[in-house]
Amino acid sequence: MAPQSLETKVESLEERVTRLEELPGRMDRFELQIVQFRTEVRDEFSALRETIRSGDDLLRHELVTLRLEMRSGDDETRRFMRVLFEEYIGRLRLIDEGKNPNT
């Protein structure tokens, strides 16, 4: 690499110093954005908590309804499994009868 002239070095240093001088202002703006973000998040969580508190009865009702639907689905699944099992046993008997016609 060829050595830089004194003028090129000074210009490069001036550009770097200019960018460094802008850094505190940029950091201040960034800090402000973080503070605003924290405020927004805190406000949203407070609103969510209030919604949950005020909708407690509705939420409880929805959970009870969901549980009942799940139980109903479980019962239906069990009945279907019993039907499939009985069908499976019946087919095994037919296969066994075909192998042993005397039984």
N, C-alpha and C positions, 0 to 999 in steps of 0.2 A: 504494500500500500504506500502510495506516495505521500510524503509529509505535507500537511496542510499549511497554507500560508497563515500568517498571524491574523490577517483580516478575516479569513474564513473561520478560524477558531473563535474570534471575538463575536462574529455574527451568530455562530452556533450557540455560544454561551449566552448571548443576549436573548435568543429565542427560548432557551431553556429557563432562564430567569423569568421571562415574561410568563411562561406557562406555570412556573412555580408560584408566581405572584397571584395568579388567578385561583390557585388551589384553595385558599381560605374561604373565598366567596362561594366556591362550589361546595365546599364542606358545609358551610352554613346553610345553603339551600337544601342539601341532602339531609341535614339534621332536622330542618323544618318539615321536610316530607315525612321523615320517620315519626316525628311528634304527631303530625296530622294523621298518619296511618294508625298509630296507637290509639288516638282519640276515636277514630272511626270504628276500630275493632272493639274497643271497650263499649262504645254506644250500641253497636250491633249485638254484642253479647248480652248487654243489659236488656235490650228490647226482646231478645230471644228468651231470656229468663222470665221476663214479665209475661210473654205470650204463653210460655209453658205453665206458669203459675195460674194465669187467668183461665187457661184452657184445661186445667187439671181434670175437671169432670168429663169434658169431651174426650180428652186423651184416655182416661180410665175406661170410658165407654168403648172407645175404639179398640183398646187392648182386650177387653172382655169379648167383644165381637170377634176379633181376630182369633182368640183362643178357641171360641166355640166353632168357628169355621175350620180351624185346624183339627179339632177333635172329630168333627163330622167327617173331614177328609180321611182321618186315620181309621175311623170305623168303616168307611166305604172301602178303603184299601184292604183292611182285614177281611171283609166279606168277599171281596174279589179274590184274595189269596186263598181263602177257603174253597171257593168254587173251583179255582184252578187246581188246587191240591186234590179235590175229589175227582175232578176230570182226569188228572194224572193217575190216580189210584185205579180208576175205572179202566183206563187204557192198559195199565200194567196187568190187570186181571184178564182183559181180553187177550193180551199177548200170551199170558200164562196158559189160558184155556186152549189157545191155538197150539201150544207146544205139548200140552198134556190133555188130549181130548177125553180121557177117561175120568178126569176129576170133576 
